[in-house]
């Protein structure tokens, strides 16, 4: 594989697997070709770190601050790196640099599907450790696919992998072509410079990296997990948004498939999901205007069900006219 990073990556500061069959029959293996190259000139939005706001009060950092000494990051002047064009359910799921307008539901679903396939293939091919998390993991639990109402996806990595991404792959653009299409798609792997700060800090940068579709701005959030209390709680890993995990619930990772591509999930995936969403998330068959049909192993929109019900009723009415 040939690749070149878009930006010079600066320095930054694991595990057995257990086989697990997919919860649903995977679609055929994709055999996609993925390679990386410099970002095209037609992608005009900058991916350089966002400048500190003019209104930020700059406080001279202590010489004992390792983030300042090694990376030039002043924790007292932390700025938000990733930005979204809005905060609602729609605009809050795009990266501002690549956003022009919201996509329709069909385009969103197609974009997210190709995006996670490219992400998983890239990490698999480069032997980089990652696993699906949060709502994405919940979608896998139901049928091995993205929940149809999701606007973005979530993955996690250990902080060692996060550091390796920053050192070797930050700014990489991955070019992807699905086997049933000639359309080339591009994804930017952008590692937040504040990922080097493993504690929450001011809370502006709980997302450590993103895998961004440069045509739409839709993205996969990547968060790192660290042992923040190695002396008192060595078995607890956590992200910067207060999600905590017992190492025995994470490892050894289980191999499975997601959207037809090899993926990893936490060893105690059911416990992880119940702790985050409660056991109702694994039981309720109605959610977000969708209904679960076990015969189809699919979530179906209630709008579609209503339309089909009306058509069926009209059809039955027409048949009775000829009795």
Secondary structure, DSSP 8 states (H G I E B T S, - for coil): ----BSS---------EEE---SS--------EEEEE---TT--S--S-----TT-------TT-HHHHHH---GGG----S--S-SSTTGGGS-GGG-SS---HHHHHHHHHHHHHHHHHHHHHTT---EE-HHHHHHHHHHSS--TT-SSEEEEEEHHHHHHHHHHTTTBEEEEE-TT---EEEEEEEE-GGGG--S-TTSS----EEEEETTT--EEEEEEEB-S-TTT-TTEEE-TTS-EEEHHHH-SEEEEEETTEEEEE-TTHHHHHHHHH-GGGGT-SEETTEEEETTTTEEEEHHHHHHHHHHHHHHHHHHHHT-
